[in-house]
């Protein structure tokens, strides 16, 4: 604990829109799905006979489980919570079924939902059950112990489709349970609000309101910026301060600091795209993407690393000399200065201290990660759900208020449908954007019926697309652009975990999320490709779904250890790419990406390094984000003088190296998406030119991480902002030249 410990007032609630109506599953499909959920997260009871209601275990097994869980309980937690925790099953948790209904009804792709329906239906037929389980009895009519054995068999099957199915279902059920459980937080001693810091005062935004009406509403401005995130925020500030009219329009709604940090359930729906996460087409990797006012800058982890020299040189070698120029360094320094980026005020929490000290003990490179906290210590681990202290200097706190003070206007709830063009003398010019504006409800929230929904046309001299790497290319495609590079070249820094328990309570949710990094494994091919080691965000509902499922009781015991867990990420600078594209049926986002064998090999070296860091720091138990590799248990008789040369530990590392990080067994996630509208020296190689202007189109620019020529290799916020700083200053200069020409013509 630190000397600044305070009880942060519980944030205001942020009510959710109603759960979608209609039947996403049939009653029998629900029976099967809830039976699976109650197998992943079961009630546990002593019994000599099996039951459909609880996992039956022996008295000795229960005694051992209770002992383990009670050993993990914080001192302030009453021991009686253990029985409540073990008796809780997924389907008994209030809101569990509703959140699954919302996930399936609003966020899941139709083809994926169709596949789930087919499997659930098959598991309620004699033939289907025999094919999948070896029994003719419907899955949901089996005792929990039999259901568990079936899922365990699937997880070890030689058929990758069955292993993938278990991983996906376990991840879904664990995610919903961790968000909704009434017993998990008390067991962990996890508070609803951070206990360090104090509530902050946010900027008082004034959003443009559209009156009711039947016809298209027309709004005029000089520059419309579609997206309010790290790229859009910087552009708004620079162009508005240059004296031009700016309108920032975003599909998201603003939530002031008094609503932050949100609960994990509310944040997933209000602050992230697609309810909290999307997956690639093959399910190999989860994509975490901010969709908030302020974009990813509202929910990121404060890491503020500048573009690395070898990456800048790589981009310059591609015909983009700007990246090795002094001007680009000025852009980097300018955005960092505005956010108060520094390492001066860092106070490492235990998770980051373990990374730094463990790296030191192993002789690995290591350093502090600069934070965009404006000269504040900001000892808070909840900022991935929004910053209630208003200390994290994301766009909502910094660049967008600057833009407002310079005269910029803002529109929330605007979903851009397409960019508008005019063609004159063979030149195609962007002249605005058309979309749908949806107001807040009668209470000023977003949970009720909107007061107004209107089609809006925004006329502008310049259009800046800043929707992020997943959505910017889709907007260009919806607008009729045909450059084959649009949506391709997707880089995403795929990441996987190593986690460990320690003898002492860690309370990993406290303190700065990501304040340390090791570059030891970041240049494995001598061309800048490898993996960095960084600290993982440690909110229970974010961490628990990525943990391996080996059995219901084991999973609950593992979850109960969270207050003593540290976890680190191997974040890969990926060489190999994917693409984004619109679903051919409904036009929604689709992602084609699989971590390649080349990039997985780089991750593996970092994973082995992370295991060693955990070991030398005294971890009792170490595990990977996959079920195929057993957990390492430190022997109480281990010779501490041997360190990582412990024969048992070396044998475990050898098994990891032998198995590698296979698909689909390994859990992968990404919060960094880049490159889908890449900047290039020619139209054949990219979507935008070296100034950020879309090739072949006048007046249309892209300013976000989608313009990166390749993966940045570091958390992309500062690189995104610096490139957007350059692009927006160029836009402002171009407008000024036009205005002077017009003034001269009038004279």
N, C-alpha and C positions, 0 to 999 in steps of 0.2 A: 504494500500500500504506500501511497505517497502522501506528502504533507498537504496536497491540494484536494484530498478526498472530500467529496460532498455528495449528498443525495440529489441527483438530478430529478427534478419534478417529472412525473410520468407524462409522456407526450399526450396530446389530445388524440382522440380516436379519429380514424380516417375511414368511415363506413364504405363498404364495398357495394358495387352494383349488384342487383339481384342475381341469384344463381340462374343460369339459363333454364328455361322451361323445356319440356319435351323429354322424350325417352332416348337417352344416348345409348342405353343398354336395355335389353329385355329383362324381366324379373329373374329368369333363370341365369342370364349372364351376370347380373348383379350378385346372385347367390354364389356363383363360382368366383367372381373377382373378390368379394369380401372374404370368402374362404381362403383365398390365396393371401390376402392382406393379414388375416388372423393367423396365418402360418408364418409369415415373415415376422410379424410382431404379435406373438400370441399371449394370451393369458397363460399363467403357469400354475399348476396345482399338483399336490401329492395325490397319487392314485395308483392302485394296482391294475386298474382297467383303463383302457383308452376312451377318449371322449371327443365329441365334435366341438366342444366349447373351450377346452383348455389343453395345453400340452401337458401330458401326464409324466411326472418324474418321480423318482424315489425320494424318500425322506432325506437320505444322505446328499443327494444332488441339490435339493432345495436348501439344506443347511449350508452347503458350500457356496451356493449362489447368494444367499442372504449375507453370508459372511463377507464375500467379495464386495457386494454392493454397499454394505454398511462401512466397509473400510474406505470406500470411495466418497462417502457422504461428507460434505463440509461440516464443521463442528456446529454450525448454527442450525442444522437440519435435524428434525426429530427422526429417530430410527424407524418409527411407525410408517413412514412414507415408503419404506422398502416393500411392504406387503401390498400397498396400493399400486406401486409401480409394477410389481410382478403380476398382479391381477388384471392390469389394464391390457386390453387387446385393441388392435387398430380400429375395428368397426364399432367399438364401444365409445370411442372418443367423440365428443360433440363436434360436429362440423366436418368429420372425416369424409363421410359420403358426399356431402355438399361440395367439398373442395375437389374431390375426384370428379364429380359431375361437371363442375366448372372447367376443370382441366380438359376433360374429354370434349365438352360441348363448345368451348371457346378457343382452346389453344392447340389441340392435337390435330395434325393433318388427317384428312379424310381417309387416305390410303392406310395410314398407321392405325387409325381407329377401326377400320374395316378388318385389318389383320388381327387386332385384339378380339374383335367380336367373333371372328371365325374360330380362334383358339378357345375362347370361353364357351362357345356353343359346342365345340367338339368335346370338351371336358364334361359335358352333361349328356353324352350319348355313350352307349355301350361300346360301339366300335371305336369312337374317338378316344375314350378313356383307355381301352385296351391298347390302342396304338401308342398313346403318349405315356401311359402310366403302368401298363401291364396288368391292370385290374379292369373289370367290367363295371364296377360301381362308380357312379358319378363322383367327381372330385369333391364337391362340397358335402357329400354324404359320408366321406371318409373321416375317420378320427384325425385329430390334428397331428398325432405322431406319424400316421401313415402319410398324410399330406406332406409333412416335413421331409420324410424319407424320399418321396417322389421329387420334391424340389432339389434336394441334395443330389439325387441321382442325375437330374438334369444338369446341375452345375458342374458335374464331373463327366458329362457325356462326351463321347468322341464327336458328336454332331455339334458344330459351332452354333447352329441356330438355336439349339436348346440352351446352351450356355448363355448366349446372348439374351434369350427370353427371360431366364432367371435374373440376370443382371438388371435388365430393364424393369421387370416387375418389382424386384427388391428395391431398386432406386426410387421408383414411383411411390411405393407404399411407405418406405422409410421417410421420404421427403414430406409426404402429407402428414404422417404420424408425428414427425418431429415438429412440424409447424403447429399442429392442433393439440398435441398431448397436454393433458392437465397434470400429469405426474412427472414428466421429464424435467421440466425446469426446477420444481422443488427438489428432486433428487440431486440435481447438479448444483443447486444453490445459485442458479442463473437468474439475475434480476431482469425485469422488463425494461428498465432504463439503465444507462451507465451510471456508475457510482462516482465517477470522477468528472470534474468540470462543472459548468453551470449553464443554464439555458441562455441562448443568444438571441439577439434581435436581428431579424432579417430585413432586407430591402422591401419597401412597400411598393409593389408593382401595380401599375394601372393598365389593365388589359383592355384592348379594343373590344367593344360590344357591338354586335350586329342586330338591328331591330328585326322583329318578325316580318315575314313577307314571302310572296310566292316567286318573285322573279330573282334572277341572279343579282347579288349585291356586288357593286364595283368599288374597289379601293385602289387609290393611286399612290405611288411612292417612287422614289428614285431607285432604290435597291430593295428587293425582297430576299431575305435569307430564310431558307427552309430548314429549320433545325436550330435549336438553342444550345447545343452542346459546346464542346471545347473548340471546335472549328468555328461554328456559327457565332459563339460569344465573342471571340477575338475579332472576327470580321465586323460584327455589329459595332463594337467600340471604335475600331479604326475608321470605318467609313462614316459613322455618325460624327466623330470628332473632326473629320475633314470637312464637315459642313453639309453633308448630303442627307436627304430624307431616307430613313431606314425603317423597314418593318420586319421584325423577326416573328415567324409563324412556326408553331410546333404542334404536333398532334397531342402532346402530353399536357397535363395541367400542373400548375404550381402549387406546392404544399409548403407553407412557411415553416420556420424552425420549430414552432410550438407543436407541430404534428410529427416531428422527427426526434429520434429515429423511429420509424414505423416498426410494427411487429413483422415477423418474417412473412406471415400470410399477406398482410396488407401491402408490404413493400413489393412482394412478387407481382402483385396486380397493378399497383399504382406507379411503381418506379422502374419496372423492368419490362422488357419486351416479352410477349407471349407467356405471361404469368410467372416469369422468373427464369425460364430456360427453354431453349429449343435444342433440337438435336440434328445432327447430320442425317442424310438419307439412310445411311446404314446403321445409325444408332451408335457409332463408335465414339462420338465425342459430344459433350454438352456445351452449348453456346450460351454464355451469360452476357446479356446486352442491356445496358441502361436505356430506358425510354421514359425519361422524366424531363421536367423543365430544368434545363441545365445539362441534359444528356448524361453521358457517362461520368461527367465531372461531379454530378450529384451523388453518385453511389460508388465512386472509385476509392482507392485505398491510400490516397495522398502521395503516392510515390511520384517523384518529379525528377526523373533522370534525363539528362540531355542526350541527344543522338551521339552514338559512339563514332570515333574517328574512322575506323575501318568501314563502317556502314556509309558514312559520308563520302569516303573515297570510292566505294563501290558504286554509289549512285552517280557521282561525278564521272566515273568511267563509262557510264551509260549515256553520256552526252548531256549531263545535267550539272555543269560546273558550279552552279549556284551553291550547291551543298558543301563545297570546300572553300567558299568565299567568306570574307570577313563579314559581309552583309548577313549571311545566314547566322553566324555567331551572334551578331547584334540582335537578330530576331529571337534566338534562344534566350539570350540574356534579358531581353526586354520583357518577354512573357514571364520569365522566372522572377524578375524584380517585381512585377505587378502582383504576383501571388505571394511574395515574401518567402520564396523558396530558400531553405537553409537546412543544415544539419545541427545548427547551434542549439536548438531547444529540444532535441530528442531526448527522451527518457525511455530506454528500451524496456518492453515487458519481457516476461520470462521466455516466451516463444522466440523472440528475436535475439535475446541474450544467449540462448542455447545455440542458435545458428552462428552468431559471431564468435563466441568462445570455443564452440566445437570446431569451427573452421580454423581458428588460431591453433588449437591443439593438434589438428591434423596437418598444419602447415599450408592450408588452403588460403588463397586470396580472399579478402573479406573487407567490407566497408559499410559505413552508414549510408542509408538512402535518403537524399534530401526530401523534405516535406513541404507541401504548399500550405503551410498553416499560419502564414502572416505574422511570424514572430511570437506565436503562442506554443506552449508545450503540447497541448492537445493530446492528452493521455486518454484516448477513447478508442475502443475496438468495435463500436457499433456503426461507424460511418458508412458501411456498405449498404445500410438501410436509411441513409440520409443523416446529415449532421445537425443535431439539435443545438449545438453550441454556436453554429454559424462561424466557426473558426477555419474550417477547411475552405481554402480560397478557390473553389470551383467557379464556373461561370456565373452561377446564381448570386454569389457573394461579391464577385470582382468585376469581370468584364461586362456583364449585362447591366448592372447598375451604372457603370461608367457610360455605357451606351445610352441609357435612359437619361442621364444628366446632360448628355449631348443632344438630346432630342429624339432618340429612337423610340418607336412605338412597338407594342408587343401584342401578339394574338395567340392565346392558348386554345387547344381543342380544334386545331385546323389540320385536317388530313389532306395532304396534297395528292390530287389525282393525276395531274399531268402538267407539264410545262407547255406554255403557249408560244407559238412562233409566227413570224411573218416572213415572207419571201419576197425580196425585191432585187431585181437585176442579178438573179442567180445566187444571191447571198441569203442564207437562212439566219434569222436573228431571233433570239429569245426576247419576248415582250411581256412576260408575266407568268403566272401560275394559276391554275384553277383547282379548287378543292371543296371540301365540305367542312363547314364550321359547325361545331356542336357546343352549345352553351352549357353552363352548369345548371343544376336543378334549382328548385324554388328556395332551397335552404343554403344555396351557395356551395354545395358539394357536388359530387359526381355519382352518388349512389342512387339518385332518384331519376325521374323522367326529365330530360332536358327541357328547358323552357323554349328553346329555339334551335332549329336545325336549318341551315341555309347553304345553298351553293354560293360560293364566293369566288370572284375573279379579282386577282391582284395584278394590276398593271404596273410594270416597272421597266426602267431603262437597263437594269442589270438583274440577273437571277443568279443567286449563289445557293447551290445545293450543299447542305451540310447535314444530311440525314444519317451519316454513319456508313460504315463499309458494307453493312447488310442491306440497307434500304436505299442508299443513294443510287446504286446501279438499277434497282427495280424502278425507281422513279424515271430514270433516263429511258429505260426500255418501255415503260407505259406511255412515255411521251413520243414514241415512234423512232427513237434513235437506233441505228442498226450496226454501229461499230462492233465487230465480233469480240473486241477486248472487254466490252462492258460486262461486268460480273465475274470475269475470270481473274486469275492471279491472286486468289484468296490466300492470304497468310493469316495465321491466328495464334502463334505461340502456344501450341498444345502443351498441356501441363498435366502431370500426375503427381501423386502424393507419397510421402513416407511419413508415418506417424509413430509416436512412441508414448508410453506412459512413464511417469517419474514417481519416485517415492513421495514427494511432497505435492501439496496442492499448487497448481499452476494458475488457475482461473484464467484460461487463455483468451477469454473475451475482453479482458481488461488491457488497456494500453494501446499505443499506436499499432495499427495492423501490420504495416510493412515498413520497417525502419532499418532493415539489414539485408545484405545480398552478398553472395559469393560468386565470383566470375571464374572459378577454378576450371570449370568444364565447358566454358563458353566458346572455345575455338578449337574444336576437336579435328576439323578437317583442314585447318590452317587457311580457311577461307571465310572465317567468321561464323561458322555454323556450329552449334553446340547447345548447351543448356545452362542457364543461371539457376542458382538455388536461392529461393526467396521464401519468406514466411507466408503461411496460409491464413486467410481470414478465418477467425474461429468463432463464428456464430453457430450454435448447435444445428439449426435447420439447414445451414449451408454445408457443414462438415459431415454430418452423419450419413446423408444419402450416398456419399462416395466411399463408404466403408464396406469391406467385404462381408457378405452374408454367408455364414456357415451353418446356421441353425438358429431357431427362435430364441432359446435361452441364452446362447452365446452372444447373440446380437444385443439383447437387452443388457447383459453384463458389460459388454464392450461400450455401449452407449453411456452406461452409468459411470464409466471411468473418465468421461470427458473433462472434468475439472482438473485432472492430472495429466492431460495430454498436451504435447507439442506436435506440430505438424508443419512440414516444409514442402515446397513445390519444386519440381524440376520443370522450369519454363524453357521450352525449346525455341531457338531461333530457327524456324522451319525453312528448309530449302525448297521443299516440294509443296505444291499448291492445290487448291480446290477451286470451286466456283459457287456463286449464288445465282439463282434463276427463279422466275415466277412459276408457281404451280400451274400446270396446264389447265386445271379445272377451275380453280377459284382465284388464281393470281397471287396467292400469298407466298411468303418467302419459303424457298427451298434451298438447302445447303448440301452441296456435294463435297465432302471432305473426309479423308481417312488419314490419320497419322501414318506416314510412310515408314517402311522398314529402315530407311536411311536416318530419318529423324528419331525413330524409336531407339536406334542404337545409341544416339547421342544422349537421349533421356536416360537410358540404362546406366551409363557411366555416372551421371549425376545422382541417380537413385542409389547406386552403391556408395557414392560419397556421402549422401544424406544419412544412410544407415550408419556409416562410420561416425559421423558427427553425433548422432543420437547415442551411439554406444559410448564414446569417450566422455559424454556428458552425464553418464550414469543411468541411462534408460533401463527400466526393468523389462520392458516388452517392446518390440519393434515390429511393424508390419507395413505391407504395401497395399495399394488400392487395387488388389485383385485377390480372389479366393484360392487360386491354384497354389500359391506359395504359403507355407505355414508361418505362423507368427514365430518370431524368435523370442525365447524366454531366457533371460540372463540367469546363469547358474549362480546360486549363492556361494558356491565354492570356487568361482572363477578367480584366477590369479590376476589381480588388478595391475600388476606390473607389466603384464603382457599387452594390455590395452586391446587394440583391434586385432592383435595376433592370437587372441583366444581361439583355440582350435574349433570349438563349437560354433563360434561366430564366423570363422573363416569357412567352415563347412556350409553354413547357411548362405553366406555370400556366394559361394560357388554354385549352390542350387539356383539362386536368383540369376546368376549369369548364364547358367545352362538353359533356364526356361526363357529368359529374356522378358520382354513386355508384350506378350502375344495378344492378338485380337481373336475374339472379342472380350477376352477375360479382363483386360486392364481398363480401369476407369480413367477417362481423360476428360478434361474440361478446358475451356478457354474464355477469357474475358477481354482478349485483345484481337480485334479483327482489322485487317489492313489489306490494301492493294487492289480492290475490285474496280476502281476507276483510275488505275495507275498513271502516274506522270511519266511521260516518255518524250524523247527527242523527235519521234515520228509517230504519225497516226497508226502505222502498222503495229507498233509496239505498245501503245497505250491509249488512254481515253482522253487525258488532258495534256496540254502542252506545258512547257516549263514555266508559264505564268499562271497555270491553273485553269486556263480557258479550255472548254471542250473543243476538241479538234473538229473543224468544219462548221462550227456554230458561233455566231457573234453574240456577245452579251451574256453567255452562259458559262458559269464557273462551278467548279467543285472544290470545296474547302473542308476536308475532314481526313481521317486516316485512310480513307479509300484511295487517296492519291499517292500513298507511299509506293515507291518503285519496287520495294521488296520489304521483308520483315525488318522492323527497327531493331529487334533484339533486346530492347528495353521497354518498360511500360510506356505506351505510345503517347500519353497526354502531352508532354512538353514538345515532342516532335510535331505532333498534330497542330498545336498552337503556333509553333514557330513558322511552319509552312503556311498556315492560314494568315499569320501576320504578314508574310510576304505577299500572298495572293491579294489580300484585302487592301493593302497599301497600293498595289498596282491597280486594282479596281477604282479606288478613290482618285488616283492620278488620271486614269483614263476618262473618268467622268469630268474632272476639272478641265481637261483638254477640250472635251466636247462642249462644255459650257462656254469656254472662251471663244471657240469657233462660232457658236450660236450668237454670242454677244457681238462678235465682230461682224457677223452677217447682218444683224439688226442695225448696227451703226452704219 
